[in-house]
């Protein structure tokens, strides 16, 4: 029987690591087709052009990601494409959050080649893989918020990401090529789904579950209202 010809996307902003991961995949799946991406927008562009991708290997800290927001967007926009996080962050809370947001696995970059191969093979069989010493059942009290965030549509996730950057409604409208009225409707829906009353509260709510990726100073952050 011939080896399966899988299609992979390696999403990481470090060329050396992308190259090492490519070599690992090529040795494991000689007939695989592999695309490299250095930013979130490159990943989304690839998935929009090719809907037959079998697996995305995703770094959490490359340009455009902002913590788990990029993972949230990919899982919402391309629910049928499995995503495995490959990260230097080995914090158990980060691993649990990635899995709660729909990742099919979490592979710390510090793990050896054989472990990475084992993890990828497990995911390609339709299973999930996380470091065996991480307790995924631990509860940090953010489960309800994670569930609320998971109800956001892909466009609402993008709007929330832009809100966190402090963009005005007109700026968001320009970036998304929609009207300001549409942006306002998205913001209202975000507030309702997250159970908060203001844009500032929405950004803070999202920041609380980012495992240190969206750091806030103090209890409030200034976010323009329009």
C-alpha positions as CSV (number, residue, x, y, z in Angstrom):
1,X,0.0,0.0,0.0
2,X,1.2,3.5,-0.8
3,X,1.9,6.0,1.9
4,X,-0.9,8.6,2.4
5,X,-0.3,12.0,0.8
6,X,-1.3,14.3,3.6
7,X,-1.4,18.1,3.2
8,X,0.2,20.1,6.1
9,X,0.6,23.7,7.1
10,X,3.5,24.6,9.3
11,X,2.6,28.0,10.9
12,X,5.6,29.5,12.8
13,X,7.5,32.8,12.4
14,X,10.9,31.1,13.0
15,X,12.3,29.8,9.7
16,X,14.7,27.5,11.4
17,X,12.0,25.8,13.4
18,X,9.7,25.6,10.3
19,X,12.6,23.9,8.5
20,X,13.2,21.4,11.3
21,X,9.5,20.5,11.5
22,X,9.3,20.2,7.7
23,X,12.2,17.7,7.8
24,X,10.3,15.7,10.5
25,X,7.1,15.6,8.5
26,X,8.9,14.7,5.2
27,X,10.7,11.8,6.9
28,X,7.4,10.6,8.5
29,X,5.2,11.2,5.4
30,X,7.4,11.2,2.3
31,X,4.5,12.0,0.0
32,X,3.1,14.9,2.0
33,X,2.5,18.3,0.6
34,X,3.8,21.0,3.1
35,X,3.1,24.7,3.1
36,X,4.9,27.1,5.4
37,X,3.4,30.2,6.9
38,X,4.9,32.9,9.1
39,X,1.9,34.8,10.2
40,X,-1.8,34.2,10.9
41,X,-2.9,36.0,7.8
42,X,-0.7,33.6,5.7
43,X,-2.5,30.6,7.4
44,X,-6.0,32.0,6.7
45,X,-5.0,32.7,3.1
46,X,-3.8,29.2,2.6
47,X,-6.9,27.6,4.1
48,X,-9.1,29.9,2.0
49,X,-7.3,28.7,-1.2
50,X,-7.1,25.0,-0.2
51,X,-9.9,23.5,1.8
52,X,-8.3,20.0,1.8
53,X,-5.6,20.7,4.4
54,X,-5.2,17.7,6.7
55,X,-3.5,19.4,9.6
56,X,-2.2,22.8,10.7
57,X,0.7,22.9,13.1
58,X,0.3,26.3,14.9
59,X,2.6,28.5,17.0
60,X,0.8,30.7,19.5
61,X,3.2,33.6,19.3
62,X,3.7,34.4,15.7
63,X,2.4,37.7,14.2
64,X,-1.4,38.1,14.2
65,X,-2.1,35.5,16.9
66,X,-2.6,37.6,20.1
67,X,-2.8,34.6,22.5
68,X,-5.5,32.1,21.7
69,X,-7.5,34.5,19.5
70,X,-5.9,33.1,16.4
71,X,-6.7,29.6,17.4
72,X,-10.3,30.7,18.1
73,X,-10.6,32.2,14.7
74,X,-9.2,29.2,12.8
75,X,-11.4,26.8,14.7
76,X,-14.5,29.0,14.0
77,X,-13.7,29.7,10.4
78,X,-12.3,26.3,9.4
79,X,-13.9,23.9,11.8
80,X,-13.1,20.9,9.6
81,X,-9.4,21.4,9.7
82,X,-7.6,19.9,12.7
83,X,-5.1,22.3,14.4
84,X,-2.3,21.2,16.7
85,X,-0.5,23.8,18.8
86,X,3.3,23.6,18.7
87,X,4.6,26.0,21.3
88,X,7.5,27.0,23.5
89,X,4.9,27.7,26.3
90,X,4.6,24.6,28.4
91,X,2.4,26.0,31.1
92,X,-0.4,23.5,31.9
93,X,-3.0,26.2,31.9
94,X,-2.0,27.2,28.4
95,X,-2.3,23.6,27.3
96,X,-5.7,23.2,28.9
97,X,-6.9,26.4,27.3
98,X,-5.7,25.4,23.8
99,X,-7.6,22.1,24.1
100,X,-10.7,23.9,25.3
101,X,-10.6,26.1,22.3
102,X,-10.6,23.1,20.0
103,X,-7.0,22.2,19.4
104,X,-6.5,18.5,18.5
105,X,-3.2,18.5,20.4
106,X,-0.5,20.5,22.1
107,X,3.2,19.7,21.5
108,X,5.8,21.6,23.5
109,X,8.8,22.6,21.3
110,X,11.2,21.3,23.9
111,X,10.1,17.7,23.2
112,X,12.3,15.5,21.0
113,X,11.7,14.5,17.4
114,X,10.5,11.1,18.3
115,X,7.8,12.5,20.6
116,X,6.8,15.0,18.0
117,X,6.4,12.3,15.4
118,X,4.4,10.2,17.9
119,X,2.1,13.1,18.6
120,X,1.5,14.0,15.0
121,X,0.8,10.3,14.1
122,X,-1.7,10.1,17.0
123,X,-3.6,13.2,15.7
124,X,-3.5,11.9,12.1
125,X,-5.3,8.8,13.4
126,X,-8.1,11.1,14.7
127,X,-7.1,11.2,18.3
128,X,-5.8,14.0,20.5
129,X,-2.3,14.3,22.0
130,X,-1.0,16.3,25.0
131,X,1.9,15.8,27.2
132,X,1.1,12.8,29.5
133,X,2.0,14.7,32.7
134,X,-0.6,17.5,32.2
135,X,-3.9,17.2,34.0
136,X,-6.5,18.4,31.5
137,X,-9.3,18.1,34.1
138,X,-8.0,20.8,36.4
139,X,-10.5,23.7,36.7
140,X,-9.2,27.3,37.0
141,X,-12.7,28.8,37.0
142,X,-12.7,30.1,33.5
143,X,-14.8,27.4,31.9
144,X,-17.9,29.5,31.5
145,X,-16.0,32.3,29.9
146,X,-14.3,29.9,27.5
147,X,-17.6,28.5,26.5
148,X,-19.0,32.0,25.9
149,X,-16.0,32.9,23.7
150,X,-16.4,29.7,21.7
151,X,-19.8,30.9,20.6
152,X,-18.4,33.9,18.7
153,X,-18.5,33.8,15.0
154,X,-15.2,34.1,13.0
155,X,-16.0,37.7,12.2
156,X,-16.8,38.5,15.8
157,X,-13.5,36.9,16.9
158,X,-11.7,39.2,14.4
159,X,-13.6,42.2,15.7
160,X,-12.7,41.3,19.3
161,X,-9.0,40.9,18.3
162,X,-9.2,44.4,16.8
163,X,-10.9,45.8,19.9
164,X,-8.0,44.5,22.0
165,X,-5.7,46.5,19.8
166,X,-7.7,49.7,20.5
167,X,-9.0,50.2,17.0
168,X,-12.0,52.5,16.4
169,X,-15.2,51.3,14.8
170,X,-14.3,53.1,11.5
171,X,-10.8,51.5,11.5
172,X,-12.3,48.1,12.1
173,X,-14.8,48.7,9.3
174,X,-12.0,49.7,6.9
175,X,-9.9,46.6,7.8
176,X,-12.8,44.3,7.3
177,X,-14.3,46.1,4.3
178,X,-17.7,46.4,6.0
179,X,-19.8,49.4,7.2
180,X,-19.5,51.0,10.7
181,X,-23.1,49.9,11.3
182,X,-22.0,46.3,10.8
183,X,-19.1,46.7,13.2
184,X,-21.4,48.1,15.8
185,X,-23.8,45.1,15.3
186,X,-20.8,42.8,15.8
187,X,-19.7,44.6,19.0
188,X,-23.2,44.4,20.4
189,X,-23.4,40.7,19.7
190,X,-20.0,40.2,21.4
191,X,-21.1,42.0,24.5
192,X,-24.2,40.0,24.7
193,X,-22.5,36.7,24.2
194,X,-19.8,37.5,26.8
195,X,-22.3,38.8,29.2
196,X,-20.6,42.2,29.6
197,X,-21.7,45.8,29.2
198,X,-18.8,47.6,27.5
199,X,-16.0,47.1,25.0
200,X,-13.5,47.5,27.8
201,X,-15.1,44.7,29.8
202,X,-15.1,42.5,26.7
203,X,-11.4,42.9,26.1
204,X,-10.6,42.3,29.8
205,X,-12.8,39.2,29.9
206,X,-10.9,37.8,26.9
207,X,-7.6,38.7,28.5
208,X,-8.3,36.7,31.6
209,X,-8.1,33.4,29.8
210,X,-5.1,34.1,27.6
211,X,-2.6,32.5,29.9
212,X,-0.4,35.6,30.0
213,X,-0.6,36.3,26.3
214,X,-2.8,39.4,26.7
215,X,-1.4,41.1,29.7
216,X,-3.3,44.0,31.3
217,X,-2.0,46.5,33.8
218,X,-4.5,46.7,36.7
219,X,-8.1,46.1,36.5
220,X,-9.0,48.4,33.6
221,X,-7.8,49.2,30.2
222,X,-8.8,52.1,28.0
223,X,-10.6,51.0,24.8
224,X,-12.2,53.6,22.5
225,X,-16.0,53.4,22.2
226,X,-16.2,54.3,18.5
